[in-house]
Every structure is written in C-alpha cells, then in structure tokens.
Amino acid sequence: MNHRSILDPALRDLPIRQAAYIAKLADQLDIRDDLEERRHLLYPVVAAAAKDIEPVLEPAECAALAAAFLDVHAEGVARTLYSPAFLTEGTAAMKPWADRLLAAIAGAILDRLKQGDMSIAPRKVWRFRADGSDPDFPYRDDGD
C-alpha cells in the first residue's frame, strides 16, 4: 500500500511553494532507513500539519525532526491511527499529534534563529493609494 497517498488531499489545498516543500519532506521521509517499519505513522501527522509547516528548514532537517518526533510518540500516533476516530474524522483526528510535530519544528527554527545559524527575510509591505499618487511613507510629515 502507498501510505504516502494520504498526503495528496493536503497538498492540493496548499500554495504551490508550500506543497512543493511538503513533497520534498515526504521524499526525505521515504529514504530514511530508520523509518522503514513506522513510516506509515508519519504521513497522517504530516498531512494534518501540512498547512502550518513553514518551508524554513531544509526538508532533510525537517524529516530528521519528524523521525525524532516519531521515536517519542509512535505509540500514541498508532493508537490514534487505528482508532474509530481516525475512520470518522480522518486527519483531523491527528491534530494533537500534528500540534506536537509543529511545536518541535518551531522549536528547532527558533533555536537556529537564536544561535544566528539562520535568518528569515523580513516581509515586504506594499502600499498603494486609490488615487494613484504616492503614499505618504511612513507617514505624512505635518511640517511640509
């Protein structure tokens, strides 16, 4: 069975850049030997978390975090995966596990930012006026 197909519905609803990142993350999960017998447990968790996973870390690093997450939480994830709730709610039943995975990823990002190993580019702000004139930036100088 192709367990990775559980990601397909989640990928369809994502922006292209984020969907490509999650697909690369899944590729990295596919090649990890330490997940051989348990890989199927991660796909529903990643599918539940996909919309909130920011493409900041390298996919291989994110896959390593997911593998470490599974080392700790495999039993609980399996219990949820094989529960009636998963049959009725789908990946929504994995939300508690997705939240834990997201916390691990966010923690790794914050650690790297704190250590100065990475930086996140500031967001751009675009300002427009309906009348076509240049906007007063950052604000109108009343002295003029």
N, C-alpha and C positions, 0 to 999 in steps of 0.2 A: 504494500500500500504506500502511496506517495503522501506522507503526512504533511509535507510542505504545502500541499494544495490548500490547507486550511488558511494560509496567508492570503490567498488570491482575493477573497472578498474585501479584506482590509486594505490591500494595495490599490484596489480600484477606486477607493474613496479618498486617496491621498493625493496631494500635489505631486507632480512628476519628480521633482528633486527628492522629496522625502520617500516616495515609493521606490526610486532607484536605490536610495540608501538602505532601505529595509531589505530589498532584494539582495544587495551586496552582503548585508548582515546574514541573511539566510544562507548565502553561498559559503560564508565563513563557518557558519554552524554545520553545514553539510560536510566540510572537510576536516572537522575536529574529530580525531580518533577517540578522545576521552568522552565523547557524547554518543558513541556508537549504539549503545543499548537504551539510551534515555532521550535521544534527540526528539522523539515524538512528543515528549512532555513540554518542550520549549515552544514549539510552534503556536499552540493556542495562547500561551502567555504573551509571546511577541505580537500575535495578531491583536490581542486585547490592548496592548500598549502602543501599537504602531503609530497611532495618530499623535501621540505625545512624545515619541522618541525624536529628539532633535538631531540632525546629522552633523554633530560636532566632533565626536571621536572617530577615529579610523574604524571601519567595520570590523577588522580583526580584534581591535581592543574592546569593542562593544561585545563581540562574540565571547571573548575571554571573561568579561563581566557576567554575561548570561550563563556561561558554563559554571562559574563560581557560585552564582545565584542558585543554579540547579543542584550543586553539591550540597547546599544547605536546605533547600526547600523541595527537593524531588518528591518526598513522601506526601507532603501536603498538596502539591500540584497534581500528583497522581490520584489522590483521593478526590479532588475536585473534578478531574478529567473523567473519572469513571463513576461520577455521581449522577443521579437523575437531574440535578440542577443543570449540568452541562448539556444534557439532551434537550431540555426545555429552553434554556437561556442562551446556549451557545457560548461564544467567547465572553459574553458579559459576565458569566459565572467566574471567569478568570480575573476579574477586576482586582480583587485583593492581591493576587499574585503579580499582576501587571503593575500595580502601585509599588510593590516591593522592588520589582526589577527597575522601574523608573527611578526609585529612590537611590538604588545602587549606581545607576548610570549618572544621575545628577550629582551624587557624592563624588564620583570619580572626576567629573567635569570641574566641580568646584575645587577639588584638591589640586588638579592641574593648573587651574587659574591662579590659585593661591601661591603655588610654587613658582609661578611665572613660566611654566612649560608651554602654555598656550595663551592665546588671546582671542577674544571674539570681536569681530569688526563691529563698530557701532552702527546702529540702524540709521539709514538716511531719512531725512524728513523733507518732503516736498511741499511747498506752499504755492498756492495759486489763488488768484483773485478772479471773481466773475467778470469784472470789467476789463480784464486784460492788462491792467497796469501792474507794475512790480509791487510785490507785497512789502510792507514796512518790516524790515527784519533787523534785529529780533523784535523790535517794537518801535513805534513812531517816536522820534525824538521831538519832544514838545518845544525844544529850543530853536527849531528851524522855522 
